[in-house]
Amino acid sequence: MIMNGVYLVLLLWAAWCVFSQNVKDGVFGRIFYSAIAIAAFAAVFSDHAVTMSRSNQILVVAVACIGVRHFVMKLYNSHRKPRI
């Protein structure tokens, strides 16, 4: 029950990030958020153990990719020359 609630929160958050104009993560960010939304959807509506383990793997990898993207973009933006 608790895990379904967590998956549902992840699904709603990732779907909001994909469809919101306020989130400016580019194409790769939208792809990663879409992967999170699809994996969370599969985890909520599936009863098979194989699907649950694969969904968990995809969620971990997609969230890690978003973290790496954030880190790289922060480094890139800190070394870029300011616009005049």
C-alpha positions as CSV (number, residue, x, y, z in Angstrom):
1,M,0.0,0.0,0.0
2,I,2.8,2.4,0.9
3,M,4.8,1.5,-2.1
4,N,1.8,2.2,-4.4
5,G,1.5,5.6,-2.8
6,V,5.2,6.3,-3.5
7,Y,4.9,5.1,-7.1
8,L,1.8,7.3,-7.5
9,V,3.6,10.3,-6.2
10,L,6.5,9.6,-8.6
11,L,4.1,9.2,-11.5
12,L,2.3,12.5,-10.8
13,W,5.5,14.4,-10.3
14,A,7.2,13.1,-13.4
15,A,4.1,13.6,-15.5
16,W,3.9,17.2,-14.2
17,C,7.6,17.7,-15.1
18,V,7.0,16.4,-18.7
19,F,3.9,18.6,-19.4
20,S,4.7,21.7,-17.4
21,Q,6.1,24.8,-19.2
22,N,7.9,25.8,-15.9
23,V,10.3,22.9,-16.1
24,K,13.1,23.8,-18.5
25,D,15.2,20.6,-18.6
26,G,15.4,20.2,-22.3
27,V,14.9,17.1,-24.4
28,F,17.0,14.8,-22.2
29,G,15.3,15.9,-19.1
30,R,11.8,15.3,-20.6
31,I,13.0,11.8,-21.8
32,F,14.2,10.9,-18.3
33,Y,11.0,12.2,-16.7
34,S,9.0,10.2,-19.2
35,A,10.9,7.1,-18.3
36,I,10.1,7.7,-14.6
37,A,6.4,8.3,-15.3
38,I,6.1,5.1,-17.5
39,A,8.0,3.0,-14.9
40,A,5.9,4.3,-12.0
41,F,2.8,3.6,-14.0
42,A,3.9,0.1,-14.7
43,A,4.7,-0.5,-11.1
44,V,1.3,0.8,-9.9
45,F,-0.8,-1.2,-12.3
46,S,1.1,-4.4,-12.5
47,D,1.1,-7.4,-10.1
48,H,4.0,-9.3,-11.6
49,A,7.3,-9.5,-9.6
50,V,9.3,-9.2,-12.8
51,T,7.6,-6.0,-13.8
52,M,8.1,-4.5,-10.3
53,S,11.8,-5.3,-10.3
54,R,12.3,-3.9,-13.8
55,S,10.3,-0.8,-12.9
56,N,12.5,-0.2,-9.8
57,Q,15.7,-0.6,-11.9
58,I,14.4,1.9,-14.5
59,L,13.3,4.4,-11.7
60,V,16.8,4.3,-10.1
61,V,18.6,4.7,-13.4
62,A,16.3,7.5,-14.6
63,V,16.6,9.5,-11.3
64,A,20.4,9.0,-11.4
65,C,20.5,10.3,-15.0
66,I,18.5,13.4,-14.0
67,G,21.0,13.9,-11.1
68,V,24.0,13.5,-13.5
69,R,22.4,15.9,-16.0
70,H,21.8,18.5,-13.3
71,F,25.4,18.2,-12.1
72,V,26.8,18.5,-15.6
73,M,24.6,21.5,-16.5
74,K,25.6,23.2,-13.2
75,L,29.3,22.8,-14.0
76,Y,28.7,24.0,-17.6
77,N,26.7,27.0,-16.6
78,S,29.3,28.0,-13.9
79,H,32.2,28.0,-16.4
80,R,30.3,29.8,-19.2
81,K,31.0,33.5,-19.8
82,P,28.3,35.8,-18.7
83,R,26.2,37.5,-21.4
84,I,26.5,41.2,-21.8
